[in-house]
Amino acid sequence: MPVAEVRAVQHEVVHQATGRRLGYGELAADAAEMPVPKANVLRLKSPAEFRYIGKEQVRPVDLEAIGKGRATYGMDMRLPGMVYAVVARPPVVGGTLRRVDSAKALAVPGVLKVVEIPASGRARLSAAGRRSGGCTKHMVGHAGTRRSGDRMG
Protein backbone atom coordinates (compact mmCIF):
# COMPACT_ATOMS: atom_id res chain seq x y z
CA MET A 1 0.00 0.00 0.00
CA PRO A 2 1.51 3.38 -0.92
CA VAL A 3 2.45 5.48 2.08
CA ALA A 4 0.55 8.43 0.57
CA GLU A 5 -2.70 6.51 1.18
CA VAL A 6 -2.21 6.02 4.92
CA ARG A 7 -1.86 8.26 7.92
CA ALA A 8 -0.65 7.70 11.49
CA VAL A 9 -3.43 8.68 13.91
CA GLN A 10 -3.72 7.92 17.63
CA HIS A 11 -1.25 4.98 17.63
CA GLU A 12 -2.75 3.43 14.50
CA VAL A 13 -2.11 3.48 10.77
CA VAL A 14 -5.32 4.43 8.95
CA HIS A 15 -6.01 3.80 5.26
CA GLN A 16 -7.66 7.08 4.28
CA ALA A 17 -9.83 5.72 1.44
CA THR A 18 -11.37 2.79 3.34
CA GLY A 19 -10.95 3.79 6.99
CA ARG A 20 -9.26 0.44 7.74
CA ARG A 21 -7.03 0.67 10.84
CA LEU A 22 -4.13 -1.33 12.20
CA GLY A 23 -2.41 -0.60 15.51
CA TYR A 24 1.35 -0.10 15.61
CA GLY A 25 1.71 -3.41 17.49
CA GLU A 26 -0.06 -5.27 14.69
CA LEU A 27 2.42 -3.84 12.18
CA ALA A 28 5.61 -4.14 14.23
CA ALA A 29 6.74 -7.63 13.15
CA ASP A 30 6.32 -6.86 9.44
CA ALA A 31 7.94 -3.43 9.84
CA ALA A 32 10.98 -5.01 11.54
CA GLU A 33 11.61 -7.08 8.41
CA MET A 34 11.63 -4.04 6.13
CA PRO A 35 14.79 -2.05 5.33
CA VAL A 36 15.22 1.24 7.15
CA PRO A 37 14.27 4.04 4.74
CA LYS A 38 16.80 6.70 3.78
CA ALA A 39 16.44 9.97 5.70
CA ASN A 40 15.75 11.99 2.55
CA VAL A 41 12.54 10.04 1.80
CA LEU A 42 11.03 10.27 5.28
CA ARG A 43 8.09 12.60 5.82
CA LEU A 44 7.96 13.71 9.44
CA LYS A 45 5.16 15.67 11.08
CA SER A 46 5.24 19.41 10.81
CA PRO A 47 5.04 21.30 14.13
CA ALA A 48 1.42 22.18 13.28
CA GLU A 49 0.59 18.45 13.36
CA PHE A 50 2.11 17.88 16.82
CA ARG A 51 -0.42 16.68 19.34
CA TYR A 52 1.46 17.33 22.59
CA ILE A 53 4.78 19.04 21.91
CA GLY A 54 4.47 22.80 22.38
CA LYS A 55 0.84 22.59 23.52
CA GLU A 56 0.22 24.45 26.76
CA GLN A 57 -3.04 22.63 27.53
CA VAL A 58 -1.21 19.32 28.01
CA ARG A 59 0.02 19.13 31.58
CA PRO A 60 1.27 15.91 33.13
CA VAL A 61 -0.54 15.01 36.33
CA ASP A 62 2.77 14.63 38.16
CA LEU A 63 4.49 17.70 36.69
CA GLU A 64 5.20 19.22 40.10
CA ALA A 65 6.63 15.93 41.42
CA ILE A 66 8.83 15.63 38.31
CA GLY A 67 10.07 19.21 38.69
CA LYS A 68 10.95 18.65 42.35
CA GLY A 69 12.59 15.26 41.74
CA ARG A 70 9.93 13.38 43.71
CA ALA A 71 8.21 11.50 40.85
CA THR A 72 8.11 7.71 41.02
CA TYR A 73 8.93 5.86 37.82
CA GLY A 74 8.59 2.18 36.94
CA MET A 75 12.33 1.69 37.35
CA ASP A 76 12.04 2.98 40.94
CA MET A 77 9.86 0.00 41.92
CA ARG A 78 11.48 -2.52 44.28
CA LEU A 79 9.77 -5.78 45.23
CA PRO A 80 10.98 -8.60 47.51
CA GLY A 81 13.00 -11.16 45.53
CA MET A 82 13.08 -8.93 42.47
CA VAL A 83 15.81 -9.63 39.92
CA TYR A 84 17.14 -7.52 37.07
CA ALA A 85 18.05 -8.36 33.50
CA VAL A 86 20.80 -6.72 31.47
CA VAL A 87 21.04 -6.99 27.68
CA ALA A 88 24.58 -6.68 26.35
CA ARG A 89 24.83 -5.16 22.88
CA PRO A 90 27.79 -4.27 20.69
CA PRO A 91 28.96 -0.67 21.15
CA VAL A 92 28.53 0.05 17.43
CA VAL A 93 25.52 -0.30 15.11
CA GLY A 94 25.77 -3.54 13.16
CA GLY A 95 28.43 -4.96 15.50
CA THR A 96 28.52 -8.70 16.08
CA LEU A 97 29.53 -10.90 18.98
CA ARG A 98 33.10 -12.17 18.88
CA ARG A 99 32.90 -14.42 21.93
CA VAL A 100 30.71 -15.24 24.90
CA ASP A 101 32.15 -16.10 28.31
CA SER A 102 29.23 -17.08 30.51
CA ALA A 103 31.53 -18.56 33.18
CA LYS A 104 32.99 -15.17 34.10
CA ALA A 105 29.55 -13.54 34.21
CA LEU A 106 28.17 -16.34 36.40
CA ALA A 107 31.09 -15.85 38.80
CA VAL A 108 29.89 -12.29 39.59
CA PRO A 109 28.01 -12.31 42.92
CA GLY A 110 24.26 -12.11 42.40
CA VAL A 111 24.23 -13.28 38.76
CA LEU A 112 21.68 -16.08 38.48
CA LYS A 113 21.71 -16.94 34.81
CA VAL A 114 23.12 -15.99 31.40
CA VAL A 115 20.69 -16.36 28.50
CA GLU A 116 21.48 -16.01 24.82
CA ILE A 117 18.68 -14.15 23.01
CA PRO A 118 18.63 -14.55 19.24
CA ALA A 119 17.22 -11.45 17.59
CA SER A 120 17.20 -10.27 13.98
CA GLY A 121 19.85 -12.81 13.05
CA ARG A 122 22.23 -11.56 15.72
CA ALA A 123 22.77 -13.10 19.14
CA ARG A 124 22.29 -10.95 22.20
CA LEU A 125 22.91 -11.87 25.80
CA SER A 126 20.98 -11.20 28.94
CA ALA A 127 22.28 -11.72 32.46
CA ALA A 128 19.73 -11.83 35.25
CA GLY A 129 20.88 -11.22 38.79
CA ARG A 130 19.95 -9.77 42.16
CA ARG A 131 21.67 -6.46 41.45
CA SER A 132 22.19 -4.39 38.35
CA GLY A 133 25.47 -3.83 36.54
CA GLY A 134 28.85 -5.44 36.81
CA CYS A 135 28.28 -8.63 34.85
CA THR A 136 28.01 -7.74 31.17
CA LYS A 137 31.64 -6.70 30.96
CA HIS A 138 32.55 -10.33 31.64
CA MET A 139 30.26 -11.82 29.02
CA VAL A 140 31.13 -10.50 25.60
CA GLY A 141 33.84 -9.21 23.35
CA HIS A 142 32.73 -7.51 20.16
CA ALA A 143 34.13 -7.94 16.68
CA GLY A 144 35.89 -4.83 15.48
CA THR A 145 36.71 -3.58 18.97
CA ARG A 146 39.75 -4.06 21.18
CA ARG A 147 39.88 -4.05 24.91
CA SER A 148 42.78 -3.91 27.32
CA GLY A 149 44.29 -7.40 27.51
CA ASP A 150 43.05 -8.55 24.07
CA ARG A 151 45.70 -10.44 22.11
CA MET A 152 46.96 -8.85 18.91
CA GLY A 153 46.70 -10.81 15.63
C-alpha positions in Angstrom: 0.0 0.0 0.0 1.5 3.4 -0.9 2.5 5.5 2.1 0.5 8.4 0.6 -2.7 6.5 1.2 -2.2 6.0 4.9 -1.9 8.3 7.9 -0.6 7.7 11.5 -3.4 8.7 13.9 -3.7 7.9 17.6 -1.3 5.0 17.6 -2.8 3.4 14.5 -2.1 3.5 10.8 -5.3 4.4 9.0 -6.0 3.8 5.3 -7.7 7.1 4.3 -9.8 5.7 1.4 -11.4 2.8 3.3 -10.9 3.8 7.0 -9.3 0.4 7.7 -7.0 0.7 10.8 -4.1 -1.3 12.2 -2.4 -0.6 15.5 1.4 -0.1 15.6 1.7 -3.4 17.5 -0.1 -5.3 14.7 2.4 -3.8 12.2 5.6 -4.1 14.2 6.7 -7.6 13.2 6.3 -6.9 9.4 7.9 -3.4 9.8 11.0 -5.0 11.5 11.6 -7.1 8.4 11.6 -4.0 6.1 14.8 -2.1 5.3 15.2 1.2 7.1 14.3 4.0 4.7 16.8 6.7 3.8 16.4 10.0 5.7 15.8 12.0 2.6 12.5 10.0 1.8 11.0 10.3 5.3 8.1 12.6 5.8 8.0 13.7 9.4 5.2 15.7 11.1 5.2 19.4 10.8 5.0 21.3 14.1 1.4 22.2 13.3 0.6 18.5 13.4 2.1 17.9 16.8 -0.4 16.7 19.3 1.5 17.3 22.6 4.8 19.0 21.9 4.5 22.8 22.4 0.8 22.6 23.5 0.2 24.4 26.8 -3.0 22.6 27.5 -1.2 19.3 28.0 0.0 19.1 31.6 1.3 15.9 33.1 -0.5 15.0 36.3 2.8 14.6 38.2 4.5 17.7 36.7 5.2 19.2 40.1 6.6 15.9 41.4 8.8 15.6 38.3 10.1 19.2 38.7 11.0 18.7 42.3 12.6 15.3 41.7 9.9 13.4 43.7 8.2 11.5 40.8 8.1 7.7 41.0 8.9 5.9 37.8 8.6 2.2 36.9 12.3 1.7 37.3 12.0 3.0 40.9 9.9 0.0 41.9 11.5 -2.5 44.3 9.8 -5.8 45.2 11.0 -8.6 47.5 13.0 -11.2 45.5 13.1 -8.9 42.5 15.8 -9.6 39.9 17.1 -7.5 37.1 18.0 -8.4 33.5 20.8 -6.7 31.5 21.0 -7.0 27.7 24.6 -6.7 26.4 24.8 -5.2 22.9 27.8 -4.3 20.7 29.0 -0.7 21.2 28.5 0.0 17.4 25.5 -0.3 15.1 25.8 -3.5 13.2 28.4 -5.0 15.5 28.5 -8.7 16.1 29.5 -10.9 19.0 33.1 -12.2 18.9 32.9 -14.4 21.9 30.7 -15.2 24.9 32.1 -16.1 28.3 29.2 -17.1 30.5 31.5 -18.6 33.2 33.0 -15.2 34.1 29.5 -13.5 34.2 28.2 -16.3 36.4 31.1 -15.9 38.8 29.9 -12.3 39.6 28.0 -12.3 42.9 24.3 -12.1 42.4 24.2 -13.3 38.8 21.7 -16.1 38.5 21.7 -16.9 34.8 23.1 -16.0 31.4 20.7 -16.4 28.5 21.5 -16.0 24.8 18.7 -14.1 23.0 18.6 -14.6 19.2 17.2 -11.4 17.6 17.2 -10.3 14.0 19.9 -12.8 13.0 22.2 -11.6 15.7 22.8 -13.1 19.1 22.3 -10.9 22.2 22.9 -11.9 25.8 21.0 -11.2 28.9 22.3 -11.7 32.5 19.7 -11.8 35.2 20.9 -11.2 38.8 20.0 -9.8 42.2 21.7 -6.5 41.4 22.2 -4.4 38.3 25.5 -3.8 36.5 28.9 -5.4 36.8 28.3 -8.6 34.8 28.0 -7.7 31.2 31.6 -6.7 31.0 32.6 -10.3 31.6 30.3 -11.8 29.0 31.1 -10.5 25.6 33.8 -9.2 23.3 32.7 -7.5 20.2 34.1 -7.9 16.7 35.9 -4.8 15.5 36.7 -3.6 19.0 39.8 -4.1 21.2 39.9 -4.0 24.9 42.8 -3.9 27.3 44.3 -7.4 27.5 43.0 -8.5 24.1 45.7 -10.4 22.1 47.0 -8.9 18.9 46.7 -10.8 15.6 
